[in-house]
């Protein structure tokens, strides 16, 4: 596509994906090719709204394809049509608890989808011997640490005890990335996200559900009396860390992106309530077996390799999320082809 620098973002219409696309277009000046299948894990309406906002702000710097990453022929065609510097692979079935009910789907999308992307990159790179393979920047999760006793979480933890199919599928994809990096010299970096929150938050996530409870009276499960710690990380800090991989040199790496300051869930709830001046409707509920009692990122490696420095205070981040929620609250009870914002089959996620 001429001399214009371009990257591919899978899962471009989602919460983190749409923020990433905007950053790459506006701040990095890339042409961004996005892929999303607009599935109904939560309302496709919200994802289409994200894409419309991107088209308004990024104009001709964004091209969005409504396709599935498991469509091998499409993946091959898109990789042949553009000379991508990097592939940001965010497309996945999310949610720890939801994965327990649909393990086959989670492995099919999360692992086989990743395999198809890596395999097609390998084939095309082999046919273009003088062109380096694009960097493969893989969105992983803090949930891969599972039942670890190593606190804070460090990247050389074996991560051999995932507690649900979702983190197991992500850990499997990390290992697959090593194989393709070793065999085909694809630069692969797995970036483990820690409880991301902020504007455009997925409606199944705890931060969104708390605010929704406050404004609309919906009940929110309070697991383990709120005595769980999460390393809440603002979405813009995450995006800055992810895009820093464009400037880093690596063959295969795993990196944590968190704030490095775990917060008790009960304290997080109190802060949201204080900032809104209202109470959430909480229902004490035993913590599921799939839930980790604590997430805590060591971010030393991210600082060293990516120059990562999260600088958004929790209160400021929550205020930004509340403002966004209030601005879009008129659309909080919408449907798209009879699909609710949060389908009843979707479980809340606080990971």
C-alpha positions in Angstrom: 0.0 0.0 0.0 2.6 2.5 -1.1 5.0 3.9 1.5 2.3 4.4 4.2 3.2 2.5 7.4 0.5 0.1 8.4 -0.4 -2.3 11.2 -3.1 -4.9 11.8 -5.4 -4.9 14.9 -7.6 -7.9 15.5 -10.5 -7.3 17.9 -10.5 -3.7 16.7 -14.0 -2.9 17.8 -13.6 -4.0 21.4 -12.8 -2.1 24.6 -9.0 -2.1 24.4 -8.9 -2.7 20.7 -10.8 0.5 19.8 -8.5 2.6 22.1 -5.5 1.0 20.5 -6.7 1.8 17.0 -7.3 5.4 17.9 -3.8 5.7 19.4 -2.1 4.1 16.4 -4.0 6.3 14.0 -3.9 9.7 15.7 -0.6 9.6 17.7 1.4 7.2 15.7 0.1 8.2 12.3 -0.3 4.6 11.0 -2.8 3.2 8.6 -4.7 0.7 10.8 -6.4 -2.3 9.3 -8.9 -3.7 11.8 -10.6 -7.0 12.0 -13.6 -7.8 14.2 -16.4 -10.3 13.9 -18.8 -8.3 16.1 -19.9 -11.4 18.1 -22.7 -11.2 20.7 -20.7 -11.9 23.8 -22.0 -8.4 24.6 -24.0 -6.1 22.4 -22.6 -5.7 18.8 -24.2 -2.3 19.0 -21.6 -1.1 21.4 -18.8 -2.4 19.2 -20.3 -0.7 16.1 -20.5 2.5 18.1 -16.8 2.2 18.8 -16.1 1.7 15.1 -18.2 4.7 14.1 -16.3 6.9 16.5 -13.0 5.6 15.0 -14.2 6.4 11.5 -15.1 9.9 12.7 -11.8 10.6 14.3 -9.3 8.6 12.2 -11.0 9.2 8.8 -9.0 7.5 6.0 -6.4 6.1 8.4 -8.6 3.2 9.5 -10.0 0.3 7.4 -12.3 -2.1 9.3 -13.2 -5.6 8.0 -16.1 -7.5 9.6 -14.4 -10.9 9.5 -13.5 -13.8 11.8 -9.8 -14.6 12.5 -10.6 -18.3 12.0 -11.3 -17.6 8.3 -7.9 -18.7 7.0 -8.6 -17.6 3.4 -9.4 -14.1 4.6 -6.4 -14.0 6.9 -4.1 -15.0 4.0 -5.6 -12.4 1.7 -5.3 -9.6 4.2 -1.7 -10.5 5.0 -0.8 -10.6 1.3 -2.6 -7.3 0.6 -0.7 -5.2 3.1 2.9 -5.0 4.3 2.2 -4.9 8.0 4.9 -3.7 10.4 3.1 -5.3 13.3 0.1 -7.4 14.1 -1.7 -6.5 17.4 -3.7 -9.6 18.2 -6.5 -8.8 20.6 -9.4 -10.8 19.1 -10.5 -13.4 21.6 -13.4 -14.8 23.6 -13.0 -13.0 26.9 -14.1 -13.8 30.4 -12.8 -16.3 32.9 -16.2 -17.5 34.2 -18.0 -17.6 30.8 -15.2 -19.8 29.5 -16.2 -22.6 31.9 -19.5 -23.0 30.1 -18.1 -22.9 26.5 -14.6 -24.3 26.6 -14.6 -25.6 23.0 -15.5 -22.1 21.7 -12.8 -20.5 23.8 -10.1 -22.8 22.5 -11.3 -22.6 19.0 -11.3 -18.8 18.9 -8.4 -18.1 21.2 -5.9 -20.8 20.3 -6.9 -21.9 16.8 -7.4 -18.3 15.8 -3.9 -17.4 17.0 -2.5 -20.5 15.2 -4.1 -19.5 11.9 -2.6 -16.0 12.1 0.9 -17.2 13.0 0.8 -20.0 10.4 -0.2 -17.6 7.6 2.4 -15.1 8.7 5.0 -17.9 8.5 3.9 -19.0 5.0 3.9 -15.5 3.6 7.2 -14.6 5.3 8.8 -17.7 3.8 7.7 -16.5 0.3 9.1 -13.0 0.9 12.6 -14.0 2.0 13.9 -10.4 1.9 11.2 -9.0 4.1 11.2 -9.5 7.9 8.1 -11.0 9.4 5.9 -8.4 11.2 6.1 -8.1 15.0 3.3 -10.2 16.6 2.0 -8.4 19.7 -0.3 -10.8 21.6 -2.9 -9.7 24.2 -2.6 -12.1 27.1 -4.0 -11.9 30.6 -2.9 -11.9 34.2 -5.3 -14.8 34.7 -2.6 -17.2 33.3 -0.8 -17.0 36.7 -3.6 -19.0 38.2 -2.8 -20.7 41.5 0.6 -19.2 42.0 2.4 -18.5 45.2 4.8 -16.0 43.6 3.8 -12.5 44.5 4.1 -10.1 42.8 3.5 -11.9 39.5 6.7 -12.2 37.5 7.0 -13.3 33.9 9.3 -16.3 34.5 6.6 -18.0 36.6 5.8 -21.3 34.9 2.0 -20.4 34.9 1.1 -24.1 35.0 -2.0 -23.8 37.1 -4.7 -21.8 35.2 -8.1 -21.9 36.9 -10.4 -21.8 33.8 -10.4 -22.5 30.1 -9.9 -18.8 29.2 -6.5 -18.4 30.9 -5.5 -21.9 29.8 -6.2 -20.9 26.1 -4.2 -17.7 26.5 -1.2 -19.6 28.1 -1.4 -22.1 25.3 -1.2 -19.3 22.8 1.8 -17.9 24.5 3.6 -21.2 24.1 2.5 -21.5 20.5 4.0 -18.0 19.9 7.4 -19.4 21.2 7.2 -22.2 18.7 6.6 -19.9 15.7 9.2 -17.4 16.9 11.7 -20.3 17.1 10.8 -21.9 13.8 10.1 -18.8 11.6 11.8 -15.9 13.4 8.5 -14.1 14.0 9.1 -11.5 16.7 6.5 -12.5 19.3 5.7 -10.6 22.5 2.9 -11.7 24.9 1.6 -8.8 26.9 -0.3 -9.8 30.0 -3.0 -7.3 30.9 -4.0 -6.7 34.5 -7.7 -5.7 35.2 -8.1 -3.0 32.6 -10.7 -0.3 33.1 -11.7 3.0 31.6 -14.1 4.5 29.0 -15.7 2.0 26.7 -15.3 -0.7 29.4 -16.9 -4.0 28.5 -20.3 -4.2 30.2 -19.5 -7.5 31.8 -16.6 -6.1 33.8 -16.8 -5.1 37.4 -15.9 -1.4 37.0 -18.8 -1.0 34.5 -21.3 -3.1 36.4 -20.6 -1.1 39.6 -21.4 2.2 37.9 -24.4 0.6 36.1 -25.7 -0.6 39.5 -25.4 2.9 41.0 -27.3 4.6 38.2 -29.8 1.9 37.3 -30.3 -0.2 40.4 -29.0 -3.5 38.9 -27.6 -6.0 41.4 -23.9 -6.8 41.4 -22.4 -10.0 42.9 -19.9 -9.1 45.6 -17.5 -12.1 45.7 -15.9 -13.1 48.9 -17.2 -10.0 50.7 -15.0 -7.8 48.4 -11.8 -9.3 50.0 -10.1 -9.8 46.7 -7.2 -7.7 45.3 -7.0 -6.5 41.7 -4.2 -4.6 40.0 -6.5 -2.1 38.3 -4.9 -0.5 35.2 -6.2 2.4 33.2 -6.8 1.6 29.5 -4.6 4.5 28.2 -1.7 3.3 30.2 -2.2 -0.2 28.8 -2.3 1.2 25.2 0.9 3.2 25.7 2.6 0.0 26.9 1.3 -2.1 24.0 2.3 0.4 21.3 5.8 0.7 22.9 6.4 -2.8 21.6 6.7 -1.2 18.1 9.9 0.4 19.2 11.4 -2.5 21.1 13.7 -5.3 19.8 12.7 -8.8 20.7 12.5 -12.3 19.4 10.3 -13.8 22.1 9.2 -12.1 25.3 6.4 -12.1 27.9 5.7 -8.8 29.7 3.3 -7.8 32.4 1.3 -4.6 32.0 -0.4 -3.6 35.2 -0.1 -0.7 37.6 1.9 -2.7 40.1 -0.4 -1.5 43.0 -3.1 -4.0 43.8 -6.3 -2.6 45.4 -8.8 -4.3 47.6 -12.1 -4.7 45.7 -14.0 -3.4 48.6 -11.8 -0.2 48.5 -12.4 0.1 44.8 -16.1 -0.1 45.3 -16.0 2.6 48.1 -14.1 4.9 45.8 -16.7 4.5 43.0 -19.4 5.2 45.5 -17.7 8.2 46.9 -17.1 9.7 43.4 -20.7 9.2 42.4 -22.2 10.0 45.7 -24.4 6.9 45.5 -24.4 3.3 46.7 -24.1 0.2 44.5 -26.5 -2.7 45.0 -24.3 -5.5 46.1 -25.2 -9.1 46.6 -22.7 -11.1 48.8 -21.7 -14.2 46.8 -19.1 -16.9 47.3 -16.1 -16.5 45.0 -16.1 -19.1 42.2 -13.3 -21.6 42.0 -12.1 -19.9 38.8 -11.3 -16.6 40.6 -7.9 -15.7 41.8 -7.8 -14.0 45.2 -5.2 -11.5 44.1 -3.5 -10.1 41.1 -0.3 -8.1 41.4 2.0 -7.2 38.5 5.7 -6.8 38.7 6.3 -4.2 36.0 10.1 -4.1 36.2 10.5 -5.9 32.9 7.9 -3.7 31.2 9.8 -0.6 32.4 13.1 -2.0 31.1 11.9 -3.3 27.8 9.1 -1.0 26.9 9.8 2.2 28.9 6.5 1.5 30.5 5.4 3.9 33.3 1.7 3.8 34.2 0.8 7.3 35.4 -3.0 7.4 35.8 -4.1 7.5 39.5 -7.0 5.2 40.3 -9.3 8.1 41.3 -8.6 10.0 38.0 -9.2 6.8 36.0 -12.5 6.1 37.7 -13.6 9.7 37.2 -13.0 9.3 33.4 -15.0 6.1 33.3 -17.9 7.7 35.2 -17.9 10.7 32.8 -17.9 8.4 29.8 -20.7 6.3 31.3 -22.8 9.4 32.0 -22.3 10.7 28.5 -23.5 7.4 27.0 -26.1 6.5 29.6 -28.9 7.3 27.2 -27.8 4.1 25.3 -27.4 2.0 28.5 -30.6 0.0 27.7 -30.2 -0.7 24.0 -30.6 -3.7 21.9 -29.2 -4.8 18.6 -31.2 -7.5 16.8 -32.8 -8.4 20.2 -29.3 -8.8 21.8 -29.1 -7.2 25.2 -26.0 -5.2 26.2 -25.1 -8.0 28.5 -26.6 -11.3 27.4 -27.9 -13.4 30.3 -25.4 -16.1 29.5 -22.4 -13.8 30.1 -20.8 -13.9 33.6 -19.4 -10.9 35.2 -15.6 -10.5 35.0 -13.4 -8.8 37.5 -10.1 -10.3 36.3 
